[in-house]
Amino acid sequence: MATLDTRRFTLMQLIELDACTRCGECIKWCPTFAEKEDHDAITPLRKIEAVQRFLNQQHGLRARLFGPRPVDNQALQSHSAGTYDCTLCGRCGVVCPVHINTRSLWIAMREMLVDLGAYPAQLDHLRETITTSYNLSGDPNDKRLIWSENLPQVPEGVKGKSRAEVVYFVGCVSSFYPQSYSVPQSVVQVLERAGVDFMTLGGEEWCCGFPLIIAGMGEAAVESVRHNVEAVRRSGAKQLVTGCPSCYHTWKHDYARILGEPPGFEVLHVTELLEQLIQAGRISFRPSEDKITYHDPCDLGRTSGVYEAPRNVIRAIPGITFVEMEHHHEYALCCGGGGDVEMADADLTAAVAARRIAEAQATGATVLLSACQQCKRTLAGAARREKARIRVLDVTELAARQMA
């Protein structure tokens, strides 16, 4: 009989499971349930109920008196499907009246499901790929700088330095997925023109570990975490900057927990660095007449609390008309591309993305910006499918285009 390990949950999380009032306020805010209403195991309410039931069957008073009961396999598989259909966007946590930290609770549930072997089979391939190729795509890791090959001029910091003040951590999606190459190209061009002493790690950059952590397979990410921190420390860098919100959150919030000590350098999202450079007068922009709206990436906004830096970069461009979508800041709708959902249900990701594109179109904007290469990739795909007359860009792409 499979045994549930309660140590996967912190004491606070066990309290949170009991603290849920079953009010259902979270349900209407769940982006994946909105597109898959016949599968209520997705909802926060049902996920919490299922885990409470499993824990009571094996660790409750009756289980202590008469022995634990086996977990029903059908119920376990339904709970697994619902838990892995969650994008981990965190909207449910924002509206929770008792302030349950839902995102971390869902990850703990995934860790429990991995222990029980009740998780999507595709995640075994994900784990194997990242732990052997050190990246998300499975390509040779020494090809991480392939995106730089068609730059008009490759800055020295891309592959010519071993020490610098700033390490630019590119991330797997920007390094290996051609739809995202323009993001790192824009970042390095802006940094070079602003006179930033930066470098990349090239093949010494390994996956940050985020996909494994959120899959419930965090133990498999520890080697990458240690490797990456040592690589940055050898560079002597005082700052690490990344354009990927998932990398950013993992470096800033998970690495110290995993290592048991701070990495020893500041971690910034690229929009935070751009904001600093603008304030220091090292970047200025040519005017633009674009009407622009902005999509908050879940891992940059709700998960990490960075809302204003990207907006301040946008507002620094003269002539821009900036409009917010119906849902923005902490209430922003997920793009659908998070939580490893695309690997398990690509149609569900596409449906969530289409809803966000509709919100962007409703503003009358001609350009939809985000500050995440995965959001850009997901939303651009949805815009093509929906034949939306809106251009999807990363904030860094607009900044590079408009630099004076």
Secondary structure, DSSP 4 states (H G I P E B T S, - for coil): -----GGGS-HHHHHHHHH-----TTGGG-HHHHH-TT-GGGSHHHHHHHHHHHHHHHHSHHHHHH-PPPPPHHHHHHHHHHHHT-----HHHHH-TT---HHHHHHHHHHHHHHHT-S-THHHHHHHHHHHHSSSS-S-GGGTTGGGTTSSS--HHHHS-S--SEEEE--HHHHH-GGGTHHHHHHHHHHHHTT--EE--GGG----SHHHHHHT-GGGGHHHHHHHHHHHHHHT-SEEEES-HHHHHIIIIIHHHHHTS--SSEEEEHHHHHHHHHHTTS--B-----EEEE---TTTTTTT---HHHHHHHHTSTT-EEE--SS-GGGPPP-S--TTHHHH-HHHHHHHHHHHHHHHHHTT-SEEEES-HHHHHHHHHHHHHTT-S-EEEEHHHHHHHHB-
